[in-house]
């Protein structure tokens, strides 16, 4: 979620060089998925993770060694996650270690600028000198010569949109719970003084004036969480959200009794059973019964992660391209 190329640029500006570790492909079980990355500084500091454990420890050591050797060819390594590494995952991981310095600054600036604009794909191919050359992936890229051995990488913001109504105790707790997670939050409440003085960086707080208008402006695919201070307002927001079939699930805070009452009123208002199937009330995952705001928020955040993964899986089955970076050919 944090921009990779911008962080690498900062590292080069601060220390003159930097290393980029990438998980390229995975077979079987592994700590992280293709596309997991770390940036390593010459002073030993680093950002990101490829799953921890012995694999990450070895990759950190390899990256520091590559930085000491100076800018050179990419190191392509295949790691069996068995007895040799002391990890019981049992799979295999292919990684890249690339080193960069001021000579690469202009190219890195280009990728950093593109990364700031949003999600995109890059094709990376190993050159004769062992370094990787990258080009922006376009629909006609597969017909270009020399790209049959390319690796498709994805960069940019991959946060899922969430629209949250309510800035009470649970709403505030949920906004904080979502702060480090892969979500982009639109946060509404009709009370201007309900929001905290500081909101998380991934959230935008707005005073709610019209529930229908707010729902109408929500991005397609967004999940909706409803927990205002007013049951009539909850009902209006829920009805509007269920009326948009291009939105994701709708979570409503409350008890089974509130759910039954809302379902009855929504049916009276003409909401279809198909739409009502998207309503989740009470919110949260099964097995968590605590009613403290932080507990409810943690359970709701876990539910949102489930919805996110379900949505990604559904999209991957209808897309010609897989959900993550992959090797176009030559996978180990």
C-alpha positions in Angstrom: 0.0 0.0 0.0 2.9 2.3 0.8 4.4 3.5 -2.6 7.3 1.2 -3.4 9.1 3.5 -5.8 8.7 6.6 -3.8 10.2 4.9 -0.8 13.1 3.6 -2.9 13.6 7.2 -4.2 13.8 8.5 -0.6 16.3 5.8 0.2 18.6 6.7 -2.7 18.3 10.4 -1.9 19.2 9.8 1.8 21.9 7.1 1.5 22.9 7.0 -2.2 21.7 3.5 -2.9 18.9 1.1 -2.1 17.9 -2.5 -2.8 14.5 -3.8 -3.8 13.5 -7.4 -2.8 10.5 -8.8 -4.7 8.6 -12.1 -4.4 8.2 -13.1 -8.0 6.5 -16.4 -8.0 5.3 -19.0 -5.4 4.6 -22.7 -5.6 2.7 -24.4 -2.8 2.6 -22.7 0.6 4.6 -19.7 1.3 4.7 -16.8 3.9 3.7 -14.1 1.3 2.2 -13.9 -2.1 3.8 -12.8 -5.4 4.3 -9.0 -5.3 5.4 -8.8 -1.7 8.4 -6.5 -1.4 11.0 -5.0 0.8 13.3 -2.0 0.4 16.6 -2.2 2.1 18.9 0.7 3.0 22.7 0.6 3.1 22.6 1.3 6.8 20.6 -1.9 7.4 17.2 -0.4 7.8 14.4 -1.7 5.7 10.7 -1.3 4.9 8.2 -3.9 4.1 8.1 -7.7 4.6 8.2 -10.9 2.6 6.8 -12.9 5.5 9.4 -12.9 8.2 11.2 -16.0 9.4 14.4 -17.5 8.0 13.5 -16.6 4.4 13.3 -12.9 5.2 16.4 -13.0 7.3 18.4 -14.6 4.5 17.0 -12.1 1.9 18.0 -9.2 4.1 21.5 -10.5 4.4 21.6 -11.1 0.6 20.3 -7.6 -0.1 23.0 -6.0 2.2 25.6 -8.0 0.5 24.3 -6.8 -2.9 24.4 -3.2 -1.7 28.0 -3.6 -0.6 29.0 -5.0 -4.0 27.5 -2.0 -5.7 24.9 -1.5 -8.4 24.9 -4.7 -10.5 22.8 -7.5 -12.0 19.6 -8.6 -10.3 20.0 -11.6 -8.2 17.4 -14.3 -9.1 17.0 -16.9 -6.4 14.8 -20.0 -5.9 14.1 -20.9 -2.2 12.7 -24.3 -1.2 10.9 -23.7 2.1 11.9 -26.9 3.7 14.7 -28.2 5.9 17.4 -25.9 4.3 15.6 -22.8 5.6 13.9 -24.4 8.6 10.5 -23.3 7.5 7.7 -25.8 7.3 5.7 -24.1 4.6 6.8 -26.7 2.1 6.6 -24.5 -1.0 9.1 -22.7 -3.2 9.6 -19.0 -3.6 11.4 -17.2 -6.4 12.8 -13.8 -5.5 14.6 -10.9 -7.1 17.1 -8.6 -5.4 17.8 -5.4 -7.3 20.2 -2.6 -6.5 19.8 1.0 -7.5 21.7 4.2 -7.1 21.6 7.8 -8.4 22.0 6.6 -12.0 18.5 5.1 -11.8 16.9 8.1 -10.3 15.1 9.4 -13.4 13.5 6.0 -14.1 12.5 5.5 -10.5 10.9 9.0 -10.6 8.8 7.9 -13.6 7.5 4.8 -11.8 6.9 6.7 -8.6 4.8 9.3 -10.4 2.8 6.5 -12.1 2.4 4.7 -8.8 0.9 7.9 -7.2 -1.8 7.9 -10.0 -3.2 4.5 -9.1 -3.1 0.8 -9.8 -1.2 -0.3 -12.9 0.9 -3.1 -14.3 4.5 -3.2 -15.4 6.3 -5.8 -17.5 9.9 -6.6 -16.2 12.4 -8.6 -18.3 16.0 -9.5 -17.6 18.5 -7.9 -19.9 21.9 -9.3 -21.2 23.7 -7.4 -18.4 21.5 -9.1 -15.8 19.6 -6.0 -14.8 15.8 -5.7 -15.2 14.2 -3.4 -17.7 10.6 -2.4 -17.1 7.9 -1.1 -19.5 4.3 -0.2 -18.8 2.0 -3.0 -19.6 -0.6 -2.2 -22.3 -3.1 -4.4 -24.1 -0.9 -4.9 -27.1 2.2 -5.8 -25.0 1.9 -9.5 -25.6 2.6 -8.9 -29.3 5.8 -7.1 -28.7 9.0 -9.1 -29.4 11.1 -10.2 -26.4 8.3 -10.0 -23.8 7.5 -13.7 -23.7 9.9 -14.0 -20.7 8.5 -10.9 -18.9 7.2 -10.9 -15.4 4.0 -8.9 -14.8 4.2 -6.7 -11.7 1.5 -4.6 -10.1 2.1 -1.4 -8.3 -0.1 1.4 -6.9 -2.9 1.8 -4.5 -4.9 -1.4 -4.0 -7.1 -0.2 -1.2 -10.8 -1.3 -1.2 -13.4 1.5 -0.7 -15.5 1.5 2.4 -18.2 4.0 3.3 -18.8 4.4 7.0 -21.8 6.2 8.4 -21.4 7.2 12.1 -18.7 8.8 14.1 -19.7 7.6 17.6 -17.7 5.3 19.8 -17.8 2.3 17.4 -17.4 4.4 14.3 -14.3 6.0 15.7 -12.9 2.7 16.8 -13.6 1.2 13.3 -11.9 4.1 11.5 -8.8 3.5 13.7 -9.0 -0.3 13.1 -9.0 0.3 9.3 -6.1 2.8 9.4 -3.3 0.2 8.8 -5.4 -2.1 6.6 -5.9 -2.0 2.8 -9.0 0.2 2.8 -9.9 3.7 1.6 -12.5 5.2 3.9 -15.2 7.7 3.3 -16.6 8.7 6.7 -19.9 10.5 7.2 -21.8 11.9 10.2 -24.4 14.6 10.3 -22.8 16.1 13.5 -19.8 18.3 12.6 -18.3 18.0 16.1 -18.5 14.2 16.1 -15.3 13.6 14.2 -11.9 13.5 16.1 -9.5 16.3 15.5 -7.3 14.0 13.5 -8.5 11.3 11.2 -6.5 8.4 9.7 -4.5 9.1 6.5 -6.7 6.7 4.6 -9.9 8.3 5.6 -11.9 11.4 4.5 -14.4 12.8 7.0 -17.5 14.7 5.7 -20.6 16.1 7.3 -23.6 14.1 6.1 -26.4 16.2 4.7 -28.2 13.8 2.5 -27.9 10.0 2.8 -29.1 9.3 -0.7 -26.6 11.8 -2.1 -23.8 10.3 -0.1 -24.6 6.8 -1.2 -25.0 8.0 -4.8 -21.4 9.3 -4.7 -19.9 6.1 -3.3 -17.5 4.3 -5.6 -18.7 1.1 -7.3 -17.9 -2.0 -5.3 -17.6 -0.1 -2.0 -18.6 -1.9 1.2 -20.9 0.1 3.5 -21.0 0.2 7.3 -23.9 1.9 9.0 -23.7 2.9 12.7 -25.1 6.3 13.2 -26.7 7.8 16.4 -30.2 7.6 14.9 -32.2 4.5 13.9 -34.3 6.5 11.3 -31.0 7.7 9.8 -29.6 4.1 9.8 -32.8 3.0 8.0 -32.5 5.7 5.3 -28.8 5.0 4.7 -29.4 1.2 4.6 -32.3 1.6 2.1 -30.2 3.8 -0.1 -27.2 1.5 0.0 -29.3 -1.6 -0.8 -30.8 0.3 -3.7 -27.4 0.5 -5.4 -26.7 -3.0 -6.8 -23.1 -2.1 -7.8 -22.2 -1.6 -4.2 -20.8 -4.4 -2.0 -22.2 -5.8 1.3 -24.0 -3.5 3.7 -23.2 -3.9 7.4 -25.6 -2.6 10.0 -24.8 -2.3 13.7 -27.5 -3.7 16.0 -29.1 -6.8 17.4 -31.1 -9.6 15.8 -34.2 -7.7 16.9 -33.1 -4.5 15.0 -32.4 -6.7 12.0 -35.9 -8.1 12.0 -37.5 -4.7 12.4 -35.4 -3.2 9.6 -36.1 -6.1 7.3 -39.8 -5.7 7.8 -39.6 -1.9 7.1 -37.4 -2.4 4.0 -39.7 -5.0 2.6 -42.6 -2.6 3.1 -40.6 0.0 1.2 -40.3 -2.4 -1.7 -36.7 -3.5 -1.3 -36.2 -6.9 -3.0 -35.1 -10.1 -1.3 -32.2 -10.1 -3.7 -31.1 -6.7 -2.3 -31.8 -7.7 1.3 -29.4 -10.6 1.0 -26.6 -8.1 1.0 -27.5 -6.8 4.5 -25.4 -8.1 7.4 -26.8 -7.3 10.8 -25.4 -7.7 13.4 -22.0 -6.8 12.0 -18.8 -8.6 12.7 -17.6 -12.2 12.4 -19.1 -15.1 14.2 -17.7 -16.1 17.6 -16.9 -12.5 18.8 -19.6 -11.4 21.2 -17.9 -8.6 23.1 -19.7 -5.2 23.0 -16.8 -2.9 23.7 -16.4 -0.4 20.8 -12.8 -1.7 20.1 -14.0 -5.3 20.1 -16.9 -4.6 17.7 -14.6 -2.6 15.5 -12.0 -5.4 15.3 -14.7 -7.9 14.4 -16.1 -5.5 11.8 -12.7 -4.9 10.3 -12.2 -8.7 10.0 -15.5 -8.9 8.3 -14.5 -6.2 5.8 -11.3 -8.2 5.1 -13.4 -11.2 4.3 -15.6 -9.2 2.0 -12.5 -7.8 0.3 -11.0 -11.2 -0.3 -14.3 -12.6 -1.6 -14.6 -9.7 -4.0 -11.0 -10.2 -5.3 -11.6 -13.9 -5.7 -14.8 -13.2 -7.7 -13.1 -10.7 -9.9 -10.2 -13.1 -10.6 -12.5 -15.8 -11.9 -14.0 -13.4 -14.4 -10.8 -11.7 -15.5 -8.3 -12.9 -18.1 -5.5 -11.8 -15.8 -4.8 -13.1 -12.4 -5.2 -11.0 -9.2 -1.4 -10.6 -8.6 1.9 -10.4 -10.4 2.8 -13.6 -12.3 5.5 -14.9 -14.6 4.2 -14.8 -18.2 6.2 -17.9 -19.0 9.0 -19.8 -17.4 7.6 -20.2 -13.9 9.7 -22.4 -11.7 
